[in-house]
């Protein structure tokens, strides 16, 4: 008999689909860089966070936190402040406050789950009130998803800015051109230069000219 997939998922993260966890549930989604806090099934908070940089690890899984430190400092990272720390792995991973608020919403940590100092105080107080044994920390997702999404967004935003620069390097104006000798083209034409190979006309002091050639459009030069 095959074990149902949803039960495998439930055992992995410690929560059955649709079940309400009685206590404090802290869910960290590395794919969106957000953390949600629910108490007895009711959502209380949702904030941006920072999980690990590429060469570090914020391990996915379901954990029961085992230690609270209101004013902890990192012995590994130059005595860096970690206010309102909720430790959930024996290797030292914790949810804690940080002063690096400009990076929140994107991967930036050495493995911990960072959030602002003000926001870190709220789940810390809830865990104190409900107890470590009645708290569960669930970490899921992948930082590569949010990084890939932002990379595509940055490329899309940069594309319109690159187009005028490419035109300038090619010696063409950034305005649209609709063809040789047309009314909106800035290209030199043989009839107003006395033949091919003449210098490109200046855009200063432009005057409206009527071409003597039948069927040729008018232009501003």
Buried (B, 14 or more C-beta within 10 A) or exposed (E): EEEEEEEEEBEEBBBEEEEEBEBBBBBBBBBBBBBBBBBEEEEBBEBBBBBBBEEEBBEBEBBEBEEBBEEBEBEEEEEBBBBBBBBBBEEBBBBBBBEEBEBBBBBBBBBBBBBBBEBBBBBBEBBBEBEBEBBBBBBBBEBEBBBEEEEEEEEEEEEEEEEEEEBEEEEEEEEEBEEEBBEEBBBBBEEBEEEEEEEEBEEEEEEEEEBEEEEBBEBEB
